[in-house]
Amino acid sequence: MFSFAPFVLCVRIAVMDLGIVIVNYNTRELLRRCLETVFASQGLTFCVCVVDNASTDGSTALVAGDFPQVLLLENDENLGYPAANNQGLRALGFEQSGDAVPRYALLLNPDTEVPPDGLARMVAFMDDHPQVGAAGPKLVQPDGSLDLACRRSFPSPEVSFYRVTGLAHLFPKSRRFGRYNLTYLDPDQETEVDSVVGAYMQVRREVIQRVGLLDDSFFMYGEDLDWAYRIKEAGWKVYYTPAVTVLHVKRAASRHSARAQVEFWRAMEIFYRKHYEAETPRWLHALIIGAVRAKLHWTRWRVGRRA
């Protein structure tokens, strides 16, 4: 039985520390556990918005019945991860300006569990580092292994080549080949990175008002990388801090989704075209698009064959 910390509803009467958005799709029991750990948090004020993407497993009934303090938004269809997060961010006021908006936004996956002091410590970290626009903690999977996505470099053509060809896997300790997941770094080393992962991505209010919300041309995957790219482009830093450890089941909603496998490659093409196409030689551009399209069509064929 949890002893819930005092909770402040999303009313605009004082400056709130954290506005949390959780996008859910058929992860009812994981969502329950996530919310239990969130509401056991101490040392800060926060509000929570759950955006449900047309779940069929009773997730919305769970939230409405067991967590009435949550702002619940129910979609009639699966709008995807960034579009649903944007709904939550708007509902919590992050497109507005002024002190009525929570000081930080947190994108949190429903398949995570936060320690009782985790949220407060992450807020304190960003309070102590005003140049940091976005930050994420150390994420570990149920078997204790590091979720490699919690600290990454941008998938530039060079970095992507090392990953796709397997060089990153063969030489994880290489500063050249292991750049995407920074596998050459100590997991307990605090460091500036290109991007943290959307499973736990805390962003400063002023940053959102400067760079805008997530790009919902992505459906899932890539939108956190794109947001981090825009945050850094605006002059802010992105940091990984292992001072807080969060459990992440990982791919709880997407592992059984055929669309998720296809959307990964579509997201890579969107990200490349937004941030690298203009500076890429045409011969290399043709190779990159050809390779991504080949992967995309192969994945669609494989998924269709299984179905």
C-alpha angles and dihedrals in degrees: 000000000000125000100218118217118234108282128209116212120226096269120138099236102108142006108285121206102217140017110197123202119193118185112202134194117172097321098119101154094039088050090052092053092045092053092046091056092044093053091047088062118120138196102042145058118247145157129211132217119188115198112196118204098210098293118188098197100081095265094139093049088052093053095044093047104037102027107036090159089069120096101233123201116187122201123202091217139022103272094179132250105289096041091051092046089052089054089055094044091052092047090054091050102251093141088060128076133230139058094296088079118082112263092237137024121216125200104203129179119226090232093067133094119204125205117244093257096033099098093045092048092050090050090048091050092056092042088056093047107048092174090063112096097179135014142177136192132231109286120204129187124230091267090057096253122134117261095233092205092069091086122028148156120233114271097247116172090264096047092044090051092056090049099044094046092051096245090121090056094045094048106028093158093054115109088212103045099030096056100111097065094018089234091165091067127087107255088225093056117106107224146163109252139178093245146355122206129271091235085081113005119154116195131187116246093233090053093056091049089051103043101023132228130313119300105253093196081090114075097196132336123036098041092098091049090049093049091049090049091054091045092054091043088057090057102262127123128237118215139192114208122187091191086097122048121200126187114235122187088193128213092013091148100030104044092084095038118105090195092056091061091052095043092058092068094039088054091052090055093048092049093047093049093048099048112017112023096083093057098039121100112248095243091053092043090056091051093048095048091044092052094046093046091049090052090046095051092043091052092048091050093047093047092046092050091052091049 
